[in-house]
Amino acid sequence: MHRVLQRALLASTTAAALSPAAFAVPARAATSGRATIDGSVPSWAQPARDQGAADPASTIQFHVYLPLRNADAAAAAIQDVSDPASADYGKFLTPDAFRSAYAPLSSDVAAVSQFLTGAGLTVGDVPANNSSIAVSGTLAQVESAFGVAVHRYAYRGKLLNAPTANLTIPAALAGKVLAVSGVDQSGTLTRPSSSTDTDSRGDDQSLIAPKPNAPYQAPHRHGGHGHHGGGGSPGDAPAPDAFVNAPPCSTYYGEKIAKTLPAAYGSKQPYAPCGYTPSQYQGAYGTTQAIQHGLDGKGVTVAITDAYAAPTILSDANAYATKHGQRAFGRGQFSQVFPKGGYQYGYDDATNGDLCGEQGWYGEETLDVEAVHAMAPAANVLYVAGASCDDPDLLGAINTIVDKKLANIITNSWGDIGEDTPADVLVAYHQTFTQAALEGIGVFFSS
């Protein structure tokens, strides 16, 4: 199956990276000696929802993103490596080569960092590709640095922070800042793809193993990335429940019809499937024979990103595989990368509360690992945890993979909030997809 996967590498990254928005720099000069970062106010931050000023003493963590150098050349290079008629077709870059040609300059990072520290903010990690600067400080410091007020807005049953106007920066930095993400809390509206506002488990519930409270099995971890809390579990929330559809349920869709229940949509409807098995997945996609003949993902690393990290993810995935006739993960076949600074907006976040629904993410990421192993049983699977469901943290997880080329394919089954996502955040995503495309890494979002 690995050849099938390799052929699909650029399916989404090329299209995403070539969007006109991909290389836009939203900061524009203003007459006041400041530059405006257009698109930094989310659409939901409307005056009718304004609940007044946010607490100026509260602390926040956010990211400042820097634009690529030679963005037009990067767009042309994507075309060349993707076009079979081009002499450069398939000549993907190494991370070092990408940084040399397109990454923001260290001098620009220093200039932006000086502005931030001069405003009293604390500068944190900068990835090797200089794509972003992690920043923290009080809300009062943020308001002073960017020349805005931050208020609380009532939206979707939550009170969320957002600036009342577009952020501004010194005019001298207009070409050095691409976006600022995390001052507003749009990202906390992000949910796993199978979730709803009332139920984060979704329709694929039965994929999780029926014994979720097995002892945590610590898999191999890539060096240089901290383990949350330094303890035995990578998350604070309880392990995911066993998601099992109640009987009667169907072995396959349409097997059992609910004849004793009222009709819907003009006819009697089938009971939900009990949960699909690896063999059913392979049969549905017509890959059974290919896998049996060795096209099983060998030689390919598939990375998965979600928020947080389920403490029983490996034991659950292995239980699901072995229960349904598939081999468990082999030694070193499954690994994880955890955020250096721990988690936020999670189960035990005393300041913000569990804005992201930490335990709901546990179920989704376990589903993802099980599904990849079901379809590509010989592939290596790398799980990279975001520190929360906020955009800077999820984008940071993707960038970790791309900047070090840790995988051939990245798959994400979480959904952002569409038109409610600030425009500058979308630009930052596109920039990471640009690097992925030039390195031959496929990035796929399921829904």
N, C-alpha and C positions, 0 to 999 in steps of 0.2 A: 504493500500500500504506500510505501514511502515515495515511489515514483509518482503516484497519483497526487500525493500531497505536494511534492516538489513542483509539479506543473502548475499548481494553483497559487504559488507564492505571491505573485504580484496582483492578484485579482482585485483586492480592495485598496492596497496601499497606493498603487499608481493613480487610480481615479481620485483618491482623497488628496494626494499630494499635489495633483495638477489643478485642483480647484483654484479659481482666481483669488479666493480669500487666503490661500495658503501662504502667500508671500507678502500680504498687506502688513504695513506697519501702522497701527492705529493712532499712534501719538502724533498730534499735529500742533504746529506752533500757534501760540496765542499772543495777543498784544500786550499782555501783562508780564511778559518775561517768563511765562510758564507755558508748557505744552500740555494739551488735553489728550488723554487716553480714551478715544472714542469707544463706545460699546462696553464701558465698565459698569453701567447700571443695568441690572436685569429687568426684563419687561414687567415682572410681577411687582416691582417696587414702585407702586403707584400711590399718589397722594391719598386716595380714598382708603388705603390700607395702612397708612402711616400711624403708628402707635406711639410716636415720640422718640426722643433720643435714646440710643443704646447706652449702656453703662460705660462711661469713659475710662473707668479703672479696670475693666475686664481685659484680659490678655487674649491675643489671637496669634495664630500662626498662618502665614500666607506665603506665596511665591511671586517673585518678579521674574518674568521671562524676557530673554534677550533675543533679538532677531538674528537669523542666519546671515552670514556674509555671502555674497555672490548668489543671491536667491534665484535670479534669472538663469544663471548657469546651472544651478541645481535642478531647476525645472527641465531644462534642455537635456541634462544628463539622465534624468528619469525616463524621458522619451527614448533615449538611445539604448539604455540597458534593457528596455522593455520591447523594443522593436526588432523582430527577427531579421529584418532587412538591414539593420545597422551593424557596422563593424564592431561596435561596442556591446552588442547584444549579450546579455548574461555576464558581463564583466562587472560584477558587483564590487563595491568598495569594502575595505576593512574599516572598523571603527576609527583607527588612527588616520587612515587616508581621508575619511569624511571630516574628521576634526581639522585636519590640516587645510582642507579646501573650503569648508563651509561653516565651521563652528564659530560662534562669537569670540572675539579676541579677549584675552585675559585682561588687557588694559581697559576694555569696556566693562568687564565685570568689576574691576577695581574702581572705576569711576562711579558706577551705580552703587556699589557697596559703600563708597565714601559718602554719597548722598544719604543713604539709609542710616548709617551709623551717626552721621551728623545730626540726624533728626532724633537721635536717642534710641533707635531700633537696634535689635541684635541680629547680626548676619550669621547664618548657619551654613549648612552644606551647599556646595556647588558641585554638580556632577562633572565628570571628565569632559563632556562635550560643551560645558559652559552654557547649557540651555536655560538654566534658571538659578535663582538665588533663594534659598530658604530664609525667611525673615520672621521674627517674633517681636512682640512688644505690646504695650497697652493700646487700647482703642484711641485714647487721647493722642498718643504719639503718632498713630496712623493718620488721624484726622489732620493733625498739624503738618505732617510730611506731605500729604497728598492734597491738601487744601480743600477738604470736603467735610461734611457732617455725615455721620453714620447713624441711621435710625433703625428702629424695629418695625417690621411689617408683618401684618397678619396674613398668612397665605397657607392654604391647604392644611388648616388645623394647627399651624405652627406659628411661632413668633421668630422671624429670621432677620438677621442683620443685612443691611444693604446701604451703600452710599446714596445720598439724596441727589447727587450730581456726578458727572464723570470725574474720575481722578485726574489730577494734574501733577506734573513733574517740572523741574527746572528746564527751560528751553534748550539748554546745552545737552540734555539727555534725550532729546526728541527722537534721534535716530538710534538710540541705544536701548530703549525699552520697548518691548513688543506688547506685553500684557501684564496685568497684575491680577492674580487669582487667589481668592480666599478672603478678601475683605468683605464680600457678600457671602451669604451661606447658601447659594443656589445648589451647590453640590450635595448638600444633605438631603435633597429631594431625589437623588439618584437611588435606584432600587435594582435588585437582581431582575433579570428579564422575565422570570416566571412569577414575579410578585405582583401584588396589588396593594392598595393602601391599607387593606384590612387583613391580608393574609400573605405573608412572605414566602409561603411554602410552594405555591404554584401547583401545576397539574402533574409534574413529574415526581410526585412525592415518594413513590415507592422505590426509587433508585437508591435511597439511603439504606444502609444495612440495618437489619432489625435489632442489632445490639449496639446502640450508640454509646453506651457507657463503658466500653472496653478501655483498659488502660491506654494512656497515650503512648504511641510508638514514635519516638523521635527519629525522623529520617535524616539523611545527610543534608547539611546546610552549606550553602556557598559561603566562603569566608568573607569577612568584611561587613556583614550585615547583622545587626544585633537581634537578639531574641528578646521579645517583650518581657520585661520584668526580671529577666535572668533566671526564670524558674522553669518548671517542667511543662508548662502549657503556653502556647503562643497566643492565647486570648483569655479574656476575663469572663465572658459569658459561659453558662453551662453548655455542655456538649449538645449537639442537635438531637432532637427527638427522632424516633423512628417514624418516618412518614409513610404510612400504609393506608391505602384506600380501603374504606370499609366495604365488606361484602354486602350484596352481590357485586362482583366486578368482573370484567371480561379479560380473558387471556389476550385477546387482540381486539382492536376497535370494531364494534358491530357484532361481536360474538353473542352477547346476551342483550336482548331488548327488554326494556322496562314496560312489559305489557300491562301490568297492573296499575301503572301510574298514568296520570293524565297526559294526553298528547301535547307536543310542543312543536311549533312551526309546521303544523298540519299533519304530523305523524308521530308515532311512538318513537322514542329516542333510545339509543343504546346506553347501557351502564358504562361508566368510565373504565378504562383498562386498569388492571391490578398493578401494572408497572411493566415496562418493557425490559427484555433481557438482551444480553450482547448478541445472541444469535438472531434475534428479531431486528435489531439495528442493522446488522450486516445484511440480512435478507432484504430489508426495506431499501437499502442503498445498492444492492446488487454486488456487494464486495466479498461475499462468502468464499467463492472460488479463488479470488485474487489473494485473499489472506491465507488460504490453505496452501497456495503456491509460493508463499514467501513475500508477497507484497503487503507486509504487515506493519510498516512504519519503522523498521529497523534502520538505524542511521539518522533518524530525524528526531529533533527535540521540539516538543510542543509545549509552549509556555501558556499558562492560564493566569489571568489577573482578576482579582476580586478584592473586596474590602475585608480586612481582618483575616484570621486563619483558624479554621475549625481544629480543635485539639485532637479529634479522633479521625481526621480525614484519611490517613493511611490505613488504619485498621478497618474503617468503614468501607473504603474502596476495595480492599482485599477480601473482605467478607462478601461483598456484592459479587465480585468476580468469581470466587471459588464456589459460591452457592449456585451460580448459574453456568458452571462448566468451563470457566476460563481460569487461566493461571493468575495467581497473585503477582504483584509487582516483584521483579527480581531485585537483587541487591544493587543499590545505586541507580535503579531505574526511575525512582521518584525522589525529587529533592524540593526544597523550599527555600525561599529568601524572605526574610522578615524585615520590616522597617527598623532603622537604627534607633529612632526616638520613641518607640512604643506606639500606642494607639490613642485616638481621640474620638469624641462623639460616640463612645461605646458604652457597654453595660455598666461599668463602674466609673464613668466620667461624672464626678460630683459637680463640676462646674457647668457643663453644657447638657448633661443628660444623654440618654441613648438616642440621639437624633437619627442615627443611621439604621437602627434595628440590627445590632450586631449578630444576634443568634440567627436571624433570617438569612444573613449572608453565609453563615456556616453551611446551611443546607444547600444553597446554590453552588458554592464552590466544590462541595463534595459531589454533587451531580455532575459538574463539569469534568472533574478528574475521572469519575467512573465512566462517563460517556467517551472520553478520549481513549481511555484504555480499552474500552469495548470495541472501538472501531480501528484502533491501531495498537494491538496488544504488545508489539515489540518496540514501540516508540518510547523514548525517554520523555517523562512528563515533569515539567518544572512549574511549581506554583509560586507566584510572587504576590505577596500580600500588600495591599494598600493600607496605610495607617488609618484610613477612614473611607467613607464613601464620597468625600469631597473631591472635586475635580483635581486640585493639586496633588492629592495623595494617589488617586487612580492613575493620573498622567505620570506621576513619579514612578509608579510601578512599571508602567509600559516603558518609560525612558530607561529604567535600570536594565531592562532586557535588551533594548535597542542599542544603548550606548556601549554595552559590552558584548553584543551579539551572542547572547546566551541561548538563543533558540532560532529555529528556522521559521516557525509559525507562532503567532500569538493569537489566542482566542479569548474573547471577553464576552460573557453572557450577562451583561448588565446594561441597563438602559438609562441614558441621560434624559433630560427633561425637554428636549427638542427646542422649540422656539423660545423657551424660558432660559436657555443657556446664554450667558453673556457672550457677545460677539468676540470679545478679545480672548476668551477662553477657547473658543473654537479655533482661532488662529494658532494658539499655542499647541493644540492637538495636531493640527495640520503640519506644523513644523516637525514634530516627532515622527509623523507618518512619512515625511520627506526623507528623513534619515533611514527609516525602515526600508523604504522602497529602494534607495540607493545601495543598501546592504543586502538586498534580496530577501528581506524578512516579510512574510505575509502577515497582515493584521486583519482579523475578522471579528466582527461584532454580530452575535446572534440575537434574535428577538423572539 
